[in-house]
Amino acid sequence: MSDAIGNVVSDAILDQVAFDASGLVAAIAQQHDSGEVLMLAWMNRAALAETLSTGQACYYSRSRQRLWRKGERSGQTQRLVELRLDCDRDAVLLLVDQTGVACHTGRRSCFHQAVRDDGLVAISDPEVDPDHLYGA
């Protein structure tokens, strides 16, 4: 991430984002060099501000109702390379450098299921045992 991004975090920038009625915006994480889509999560204003100021992906966990710093338990972090808004400014794209796997199932991407003629099939195997990631 360019040092300049951290310097532009301001209310003026954050005010450009069209957060929904719950104060959230959809956030897509994509591996910056390969284009692989890693995951979809949610951000509130605080998560977006932290991500921009620290250069590390921070999301908002709807189930836990708190900030979720990607990799805080698993070590599988995302370093921000660039952040983009879509044309309506109601979704953000995080181009990241993913350390390890992105999915809680131990797979590189959360998008590991595909619809085929015979139904829904797994198209990738776990790279890491989820119990190892989260100490279960």
N, C-alpha and C positions, 0 to 999 in steps of 0.2 A: 504494500500500500504506500502510496506517495505520502510524504510528510505533510503535504499541502491539504490533504483531506481532513486530518485532525484539526487543522487550523480554521476550516470553514464551518465547523459545527456551530450552528447558531440557531436561535429561534426563527430567523428568517428562512433558513434552509428547511428546518423541520416543519415550518408552517406550510411549505409547498406540498407536503404529503397529504393525500386524501384518506385519512384514517376513517374507518367505518364507525357506526354508531356505538360500538363497544370500545372504540379507541385503538383498534388494531388495523394492521395492514398485512396482506399476504407477502411472504418473503420466500423467494426461490433461491436456493444455493446451487451454484454451478461451478464445476472445476474450471478454473480460468484457462488452463493450457489445452485441455482436451475437449471442452464443451460439454462434458458429461453432466447431466442434471443429477444432483445428489439428493436433494430433499426440498420439501415445502414446509415452512413453519410460519409463525406469526410474530410480529413485532409491535410493541406499543412505542410511544414516543421515547420513553426512557431507554428501551432496548436499542432503538435506532441511534439515539444520541451516543450511547455507550459504544456501540459498534463503530461509529464514525470516529469517535475520539480515541479509542484504544487500538483499533485495527484488528480486533478479535470479535468474531461473531457472537452476538448476544441476542437471544430471542425472548419471547414472552410465552411461558407455559400456561395454556388455558386450563389444564387440569390441576396444576398446582397454584395457579393464580399468583405467579411471581416470575421474576426474571430468571432466565435459564441461559447460563453462559456455556456455550457449546464446548464440551470436553471437560467441564468442571469435575465430573466423577470418572469419566472414562479415559480422559487424556486425548480423545479424538477431536482435536481442535480445528477451527477454520480461521485462517488468516485472511483478512480482507485485502483483495487486490484492487477492486473497483466496485462501486455501488451505483446502480442505475435505477431510474424510475421509468415506469411505462408511460405511455402517452396520456393516460387519464390520471396519472400519479396515484393510483390506488393499488399498486403492486410494486414491490422492489425486487431487483435482481442483484444478488451478491455474487460477484465473481471472486472465488476464494481459492486458496491453496489448502486443500484438505490434508490433515495429518491422520493417517489410518483410515478407518471406515466412517461413514456418515450415519448409517442406520443403526438403530438400537438392536436390530436382529443380527448384527455382526457383518452385514453386507456393505459393500462400498457405497451403494445407492439405495435409497428407500424405494426406488422404482424398479423392483426386482420381480414383479409379476406381470405377465403379458397375457392378453386375450388371444387365444388360438382357436382353431376349429373345434378342438376337443375340450375347450373351457379355459379356465385360468391356470397358467403354469408358471412355475418358478424358472427364471432365466439366468439366475446366478445363485451360487452357494455362499453360505457364510464364510468370511475370511477369518473371523475371530469368534470364539465362543462368547455369546452374550453374558454368560455367568462370569467369564474372565473380565469383561469390560466393566461390569457393575458390581462385582464382588458378591453375587448372590449365593 
